[in-house]
Amino acid sequence: MTAVLIAGALVGVGIYLLIRSLVPIRPGVAAALGELDAARMRAAAHVSANPARRAQISLGAAIRDAAMDRGIRFTSLRQDLALLGRSLEGFLATKVLLGLAGFVAPLVGTALLAAVGLRLGLIVPLWAAALLAAGGFFLPDLALRAQAADRRRDFRHVVGSFLDLVAMNLAGGRGVPEALMSAASISHGWAMIRIREALTDARLHGVTPWAALGELGEQLAIDELRDLAAALALVAEDGAKVRASLAARAESMRRRDLADSEGKAQERSQSMLVAQLLLCAGFLVFLTYPAVVRVLLS
């Protein structure tokens, strides 16, 4: 009875996934408007690109549209790509092309070997093609996540410094919007440039600067910016409370960064210790191997 229930559940899940993959899902109004704006920007970039780049963007756009019609939104992927300044279409096209290249390469190599008289059969080339295709398809995701994690770590360090600068400007008598813009104008690093561009866009569109910072934090998946936007929205009218809140928040971020750095240093120390122990073990094996072999053969 249990096996029948499990089989029925698996069949039901398979039918549901098949229906989800075949039947498009209608997006909401906000998603449709956002996609319209993004399509207009992509069209402008598509016109200015070279033919190879245009073909790659077209392939990625087709893959993106097919996936979004089936309810796949690529939320975390979009955040990582936005943090690195890369397009979703180009990334999707790269994944598919690398997967196809990984699948075709073993088959072409097998055909070339067969042409010179070396036959490997079909099992080994097909397994190699499947493994290389999976590797080519998923390796870009792993590389993207590692790069995005490094960028987010750098961005968090910058946010801590940004909070200190904002608190200093508030202590000098400036208002919250002026203090935010002045603090963002100090540095020309990529993270400060992103913050400065968000504040400038907020001024042009008539949006509060903390709402722009919250939107930037949502777009890049930076929790510190979202928390900063929420804190500024609560105490934006009281300069003393804002200054105290920002100073406390900056101090908390520095302590957390220091704890993370100490934890990484401890991990590296443990790794070095393990490497030294393995080296000592290998040296002991090297010294004792002749004697052990002599005893075993005698």
DOZAPA-741675 format. One line per 8 residues: their letters; for each residue z, x, y of N, C-alpha, C. Coordinates in steps of 0.1 Angstrom, whole numbers. Each point is the difference from the previous one (the first is absolute). Layout:
BEGIN
A	Z,X,Y,Z,X,Y,Z,X,Y ~ ...
// end
This chain:
BEGIN
MTAVLIAG	0,8,-12,0,-8,12,0,9,13 ~ 8,10,-1,0,9,12,-13,7,3 ~ -7,4,-11,-13,6,2,-10,-9,5 ~ 1,-13,-4,-9,-10,6,2,-2,15 ~ 13,-1,4,3,-1,14,-4,11,8 ~ 2,13,-5,-5,11,7,-15,1,2 ~ -7,-4,-11,-15,0,0,-4,-11,10 ~ 6,-11,0,-4,-11,10,3,5,14
ALVGVGIY	11,7,3,3,4,13,-11,11,5 ~ -3,9,-9,-10,10,3,-14,-7,3 ~ -4,-10,-8,-12,-7,2,0,-7,14 ~ 11,-6,3,2,-7,13,-1,10,12 ~ 6,11,-2,0,10,11,-15,5,2 ~ -6,2,-12,-14,5,1,-9,-10,7 ~ 1,-13,-4,-8,-10,7,3,-1,15 ~ 13,1,3,3,0,15,-6,11,7
LLIRSLVP	1,13,-5,-6,11,6,-15,-1,1 ~ -6,-6,-11,-15,-2,1,-4,-10,11 ~ 8,-10,1,-3,-10,11,2,6,14 ~ 11,8,1,2,7,13,-11,9,4 ~ -6,7,-11,-10,10,3,-14,-7,3 ~ -2,-12,-5,-13,-6,2,0,-10,12 ~ 11,-6,3,1,-10,11,5,6,12 ~ -8,1,11,4,5,13,12,-8,6
IRPGVAAA	9,8,7,11,-7,7,-3,-1,15 ~ 1,-11,5,-3,-2,14,11,6,9 ~ -3,9,9,10,6,9,5,-10,10 ~ 11,3,6,5,-8,11,-7,3,13 ~ 3,-8,11,-7,2,13,3,13,6 ~ 13,4,0,3,13,6,-7,12,-8 ~ 0,-1,-13,-7,10,-8,-15,1,3 ~ -6,-12,2,-14,-1,3,-3,6,13
LGELDAAR	8,-3,10,-2,5,14,2,15,0 ~ 10,5,-7,2,15,-1,-11,7,-7 ~ -6,-7,-10,-11,6,-7,-12,0,9 ~ -2,-10,8,-11,-1,9,0,11,10 ~ 12,3,6,1,11,9,-2,13,-6 ~ 5,2,-12,-2,12,-8,-15,2,-3 ~ -7,-11,-4,-14,1,-3,-8,4,13 ~ 4,-5,11,-7,4,12,1,15,3
MRAAAHVS	12,5,-2,3,15,2,-8,8,-10 ~ 0,-5,-13,-7,7,-10,-15,0,3 ~ -5,-10,5,-15,-1,3,-3,10,11 ~ 8,2,10,-2,10,10,0,14,-6 ~ 9,3,-9,1,13,-7,-12,2,-9 ~ -4,-11,-6,-11,1,-10,-13,4,7 ~ -2,-5,12,-13,3,8,0,15,3 ~ 11,6,4,1,13,4,0,10,-11
ANPARRAQ	2,-4,-12,1,10,-12,-14,4,-5 ~ 0,11,-7,-12,5,-6,-4,-8,-12 ~ -12,1,-6,-4,-9,-11,9,1,-12 ~ 5,12,-4,9,1,-12,13,-7,3 ~ 5,2,12,13,-6,4,-2,-15,0 ~ -11,-5,5,-3,-14,1,0,-6,-14 ~ -7,7,-10,0,-5,-14,14,0,-6 ~ 8,10,3,13,0,-5,9,-12,6
ISLGAAIR	-2,-2,13,8,-11,6,-5,-14,-6 ~ -13,-1,-2,-5,-13,-5,5,-2,-14 ~ 1,10,-9,5,-1,-13,15,-4,1 ~ 8,7,8,14,-3,1,2,-14,6 ~ -8,-4,9,1,-14,5,-2,-10,-10 ~ -10,2,-9,-3,-9,-11,12,-1,-9 ~ 6,12,-4,11,0,-9,12,-7,7 ~ 2,2,12,12,-6,8,-2,-15,0
DAAMDRGI	-12,-5,3,-2,-14,1,2,-7,-13 ~ -5,7,-11,1,-6,-13,15,-1,-4 ~ 8,11,3,14,0,-3,8,-10,8 ~ -3,-1,13,7,-10,9,-3,-14,-4 ~ -12,-3,-4,-4,-13,-5,9,-5,-12 ~ 6,10,-7,8,-3,-11,15,2,3 ~ 3,1,12,14,0,4,6,14,1 ~ -7,11,-1,5,13,1,-1,5,14
RFTSLRQD	11,3,7,1,2,14,1,15,4 ~ 4,9,-10,1,14,2,10,3,12 ~ 11,-7,0,10,2,11,5,14,1 ~ 6,5,-11,6,14,1,-11,10,1 ~ -12,-2,-6,-11,9,2,-5,1,14 ~ -1,-12,7,-4,0,14,11,7,8 ~ 12,-1,-3,10,7,8,-1,15,-1 ~ -2,4,-13,-1,15,-2,-13,5,7
LALLGRSL	-11,-7,-1,-12,4,6,1,0,16 ~ 7,-10,5,1,-1,15,9,12,5 ~ 9,4,-8,9,12,3,-8,12,1 ~ -10,2,-9,-8,12,-1,-13,-2,8 ~ -3,-11,6,-12,-2,8,-12,-1,-8 ~ 0,-6,-12,-11,-1,-8,-4,-15,-2 ~ -12,-2,-4,-5,-14,-2,2,-5,-14 ~ 2,-13,-2,2,-5,-13,-13,0,-7
EGFLATKV	-11,-3,6,-13,0,-6,-4,13,-6 ~ 2,11,8,-3,13,-5,8,4,-12 ~ 13,-3,1,9,3,-11,-4,-7,-13 ~ -3,-13,1,-4,-7,-12,-13,5,-6 ~ -9,3,9,-13,6,-5,2,13,-7 ~ 9,8,6,3,13,-6,6,-1,-14 ~ 10,-10,-2,6,-3,-13,-11,-3,-10 ~ -8,-10,4,-10,-5,-10,-10,12,-3
LLGLAGFV	-5,7,10,-9,11,-3,6,11,-9 ~ 12,3,3,7,10,-9,1,-5,-14 ~ 4,-12,-1,1,-6,-14,-13,0,-7 ~ -11,-4,7,-13,1,-7,-4,14,-3 ~ 3,9,9,-4,14,-3,8,5,-12 ~ 13,-3,-1,7,4,-11,-5,-6,-13 ~ -5,-12,0,-5,-7,-12,-13,6,-4 ~ -9,3,10,-13,4,-4,0,15,-4
APLVGTAL	8,8,6,0,15,-3,1,3,-15 ~ 9,-5,-8,1,4,-14,-13,-5,-7 ~ -5,-12,4,-12,-5,-7,-12,9,3 ~ -2,4,12,-11,9,3,2,14,-7 ~ 13,5,0,2,12,-7,-3,-1,-15 ~ 3,-11,-6,-3,-2,-14,-15,-1,-2 ~ -7,-6,9,-14,-1,-2,-7,14,1 ~ 5,8,10,-5,13,1,3,9,-12
LAAVGLRL	12,-2,-6,3,8,-12,-9,-5,-12 ~ -2,-13,-1,-8,-5,-10,-15,5,1 ~ -4,2,13,-14,5,2,-2,14,-6 ~ 11,8,0,-1,14,-5,5,1,-14 ~ 3,-12,-7,3,0,-14,14,-1,-4 ~ 9,-2,10,15,-1,-3,3,-15,2 ~ 4,-6,-11,3,-15,0,15,-2,-2 ~ 6,-7,9,15,-3,0,3,-14,-5
GLIVPLWA	-10,-8,-2,3,-14,-4,3,-8,13 ~ 5,-12,-2,2,-9,11,15,-2,3 ~ 9,3,-9,14,-3,2,6,9,11 ~ -2,13,-1,6,9,9,-6,-2,14 ~ -13,-1,2,-5,-2,14,4,-13,6 ~ 2,-11,-8,4,-12,5,15,0,5 ~ 8,7,-8,14,2,4,1,8,12 ~ -7,11,0,0,9,12,-5,-8,13
AALLAAGG	-11,-8,-2,-5,-7,11,11,-10,5 ~ 7,-7,-9,10,-10,4,11,7,8 ~ 5,11,-6,11,7,7,-4,6,13 ~ -12,6,1,-4,5,13,-3,-11,10 ~ -5,-11,-4,-2,-11,9,13,-5,5 ~ 10,-2,-9,13,-4,5,6,10,10 ~ -1,13,-4,5,10,9,-7,0,14 ~ -13,-1,0,-7,0,12,3,-12,9
FFLPDLAL	3,-11,-7,3,-13,7,14,0,6 ~ 10,6,-7,14,-1,4,5,12,8 ~ -6,12,-2,5,12,7,-1,-2,15 ~ -10,-6,6,1,-2,15,12,-7,4 ~ 5,-10,-8,12,-8,4,12,10,0 ~ 1,8,-10,12,9,-1,-1,10,12 ~ -11,5,3,-1,10,12,3,-8,13 ~ -5,-12,1,2,-8,12,15,-2,2
RAQAADRR	7,-4,-10,14,-3,1,8,12,3 ~ -3,12,-5,7,12,3,-2,4,15 ~ -13,-1,4,-2,3,14,6,-10,10 ~ 0,-13,-4,7,-10,9,15,2,0 ~ 6,4,-11,14,2,0,4,12,9 ~ -8,11,0,2,11,9,-1,-5,14 ~ -10,-7,3,-3,-5,14,12,-9,4 ~ 5,-9,-8,11,-9,4,13,8,2
RDFRHVVG	2,11,-8,11,8,3,-1,7,13 ~ -12,5,4,-1,6,13,1,-10,11 ~ -5,-12,-2,1,-11,10,15,-3,2 ~ 8,-1,-10,14,-3,1,7,11,9 ~ -3,12,-2,6,11,8,-4,-2,15 ~ -13,-4,2,-4,-2,14,7,-12,6 ~ 2,-11,-8,7,-12,5,14,4,5 ~ 7,9,-8,14,4,4,-1,7,14
SFLDLVAM	-9,9,2,-1,7,13,-4,-10,11 ~ -9,-10,-4,-4,-10,10,12,-8,5 ~ 9,-4,-9,11,-7,4,9,7,9 ~ 2,13,-2,8,9,9,-6,0,14 ~ -14,2,0,-7,0,13,1,-13,7 ~ -1,-11,-7,2,-13,7,14,-2,5 ~ 10,4,-7,14,-1,5,2,9,12 ~ -6,12,1,1,8,11,-7,-6,12
NLAGGRGV	-11,-7,-2,-7,-6,11,8,-12,5 ~ 6,-8,-9,8,-11,4,12,5,8 ~ 6,11,-4,11,6,8,-4,4,14 ~ -13,3,1,-5,4,14,-3,-12,9 ~ 2,-12,-5,-1,-12,8,-13,-7,-2 ~ -8,3,-9,-13,-7,-3,2,-12,-8 ~ -9,-10,1,0,-11,-9,-4,3,-14 ~ 1,-10,-8,-4,2,-14,-15,3,-2
PEALMSAA	-9,-8,6,-14,3,-2,-4,14,6 ~ 5,3,12,-3,13,6,6,11,-9 ~ 12,-2,-5,6,11,-8,-8,2,-13 ~ -4,-10,-6,-8,1,-12,-13,8,2 ~ -7,-4,11,-13,7,3,2,14,4 ~ 10,3,8,3,13,4,4,9,-12 ~ 8,-5,-9,4,8,-12,-13,2,-9 ~ -9,-9,-1,-12,1,-8,-10,10,6
SISHGWAM	2,3,13,-10,8,7,4,15,0 ~ 11,3,-6,5,14,0,-8,9,-9 ~ -3,-5,-12,-7,8,-10,-14,-5,-3 ~ -8,9,-5,-14,-3,-4,-2,1,-15 ~ 11,-2,-8,-2,0,-14,-6,-13,-4 ~ -4,-1,-13,-8,-12,-4,10,-12,-1 ~ 12,2,-3,10,-12,-1,2,-5,14 ~ 3,9,10,2,-5,13,-12,-6,6
IRIREALT	-12,5,-4,-12,-6,5,-2,-15,-5 ~ 4,-2,-13,0,-13,-5,9,-10,7 ~ 12,5,3,10,-8,7,-5,-3,15 ~ -5,11,6,-5,-2,14,-12,-10,0 ~ -9,1,-10,-11,-10,0,5,-14,-2 ~ 10,-2,-8,5,-13,-3,7,-6,13 ~ 7,9,7,6,-5,13,-11,-3,10 ~ -10,8,1,-11,-2,10,-7,-13,-4
DARLHGVT	-3,-3,-12,-6,-12,-4,9,-12,3 ~ 13,2,-2,9,-11,4,0,-4,14 ~ -1,11,9,-1,-3,14,-13,-7,4 ~ -11,4,-6,-13,-6,3,-1,-15,-5 ~ 7,-2,-11,-1,-14,-6,11,-9,4 ~ 9,5,9,12,-8,4,10,-3,-10 ~ 2,10,-9,10,-1,-11,12,9,3 ~ 11,-4,-4,12,8,2,-1,13,-8
PWAALGEL	5,11,5,-2,13,-7,7,0,-13 ~ 12,-7,-1,7,1,-13,-8,-9,-11 ~ -7,-10,5,-8,-7,-10,-12,8,-5 ~ -5,9,9,-11,9,-4,5,11,-9 ~ 12,4,2,6,10,-9,3,-6,-14 ~ 4,-13,0,2,-6,-12,-13,-3,-8 ~ -10,-3,7,-13,-2,-6,-6,14,-6 ~ 3,11,8,-4,13,-5,8,4,-13
GEQLAIDE	13,-3,0,8,2,-11,-5,-8,-12 ~ -4,-12,2,-5,-9,-11,-13,6,-5 ~ -9,4,9,-13,5,-4,1,13,-8 ~ 10,9,4,1,13,-7,11,0,-10 ~ 7,-11,-2,12,0,-9,10,10,3 ~ 4,0,13,11,9,5,12,-9,4 ~ 10,0,-9,11,-9,2,8,3,13 ~ 0,13,4,8,3,12,-6,-6,12
LRDLAAAL	-13,-1,1,-7,-7,11,3,-15,1 ~ 0,-6,-12,3,-14,-1,14,-3,4 ~ 10,9,-5,14,-2,4,1,2,15 ~ -7,10,6,1,3,14,-5,-12,8 ~ -11,-6,-4,-5,-12,7,10,-11,-1 ~ 6,-2,-11,10,-11,-1,12,2,9 ~ 5,13,0,11,3,9,-3,-1,15 ~ -12,4,4,-4,-1,14,-2,-15,4
ALVAEDGA	-5,-8,-9,-2,-14,3,14,-7,2 ~ 10,5,-6,13,-6,1,7,4,13 ~ -1,13,4,8,5,11,-8,5,11 ~ -13,-5,2,-9,6,9,5,-2,15 ~ 8,-10,2,4,-3,14,12,8,5 ~ 7,6,-9,12,8,3,-3,14,-2 ~ -1,8,11,-4,14,-2,11,8,-7 ~ 13,-3,3,11,8,-6,0,-2,-15
KVRASLAA	-2,-13,-4,0,-3,-15,-12,7,-7 ~ -12,0,7,-12,6,-6,3,15,-1 ~ 5,6,10,3,15,-1,9,3,-11 ~ 11,-7,-1,10,2,-11,-6,-2,-13 ~ -8,-11,-2,-6,-3,-12,-10,10,-5 ~ -8,5,10,-10,10,-4,7,14,-3 ~ 10,3,7,7,13,-3,6,-1,-14 ~ 6,-11,-3,6,-1,-14,-10,0,-10
RAESMRRR	-11,-7,2,-11,0,-10,-6,14,-2 ~ -2,7,11,-5,14,-1,9,9,-8 ~ 13,-2,3,10,8,-7,0,-3,-15 ~ -1,-13,-4,-1,-4,-14,-13,5,-6 ~ -11,0,7,-12,6,-6,1,15,-2 ~ 6,7,9,2,14,-2,9,3,-12 ~ 10,-7,-2,9,2,-11,-7,-3,-13 ~ -8,-10,0,-8,-4,-13,-10,11,-3
DLADSEGK	-7,5,11,-10,11,-2,7,12,-5 ~ 12,3,5,7,12,-4,5,-2,-15 ~ 4,-12,-3,4,-2,-14,-12,1,-10 ~ -12,-5,5,-12,2,-8,-4,14,-2 ~ 1,8,11,-3,14,-1,9,8,-9 ~ 13,-4,1,9,7,-9,-2,-4,-15 ~ -4,-12,-2,-3,-5,-14,-12,8,-5 ~ -11,1,8,-12,7,-4,3,15,-3
AQERSQSM	9,6,9,4,14,-2,7,1,-13 ~ 9,-9,-4,7,0,-12,-10,-1,-12 ~ -10,-9,1,-10,-1,-11,-7,13,-2 ~ -4,6,11,-8,13,-1,9,11,-6 ~ 13,0,4,9,9,-6,1,-2,-15 ~ 1,-12,-4,1,-3,-15,-13,4,-7 ~ -11,-3,7,-13,5,-6,-1,15,-2 ~ 5,7,10,0,14,-1,9,5,-11
LVAQLLLC	12,-7,-1,9,4,-11,-6,-2,-14 ~ -7,-12,-1,-7,-2,-13,-10,10,-3 ~ -8,4,10,-11,10,-1,6,13,-4 ~ 12,4,6,6,13,-4,5,-1,-14 ~ 6,-11,-4,5,-1,-14,-12,0,-10 ~ -11,-6,3,-11,1,-9,-6,14,-1 ~ 0,7,12,-4,14,0,9,9,-9 ~ 13,-2,1,10,7,-8,-2,-3,-15
AGFLVFLT	-2,-13,-3,-2,-4,-14,-13,7,-5 ~ -10,0,7,-13,7,-4,2,15,-2 ~ 8,6,9,3,14,-2,8,3,-13 ~ 10,-9,-2,8,2,-12,-9,-2,-13 ~ -9,-10,0,-9,-1,-11,-8,12,-2 ~ -5,5,11,-8,12,-1,7,12,-6 ~ 13,1,3,8,11,-5,4,-2,-15 ~ 3,-12,-3,5,-3,-14,-11,-3,-10
YPAVVRVL	-12,-3,5,-11,-4,-10,-3,11,-10 ~ -2,13,4,-3,10,-11,11,1,-10 ~ 13,0,4,11,1,-10,0,-12,-9 ~ -2,-12,6,0,-12,-9,-11,0,-10 ~ -12,4,5,-12,1,-10,3,10,-11 ~ 6,11,4,3,11,-10,10,-5,-10 ~ 10,-8,4,10,-5,-9,-6,-10,-9 ~ -9,-9,5,-6,-10,-8,-10,5,-10
LS	-7,11,3,-10,5,-9,6,10,-10 ~ 12,4,3,6,10,-10,6,-7,-12
// end
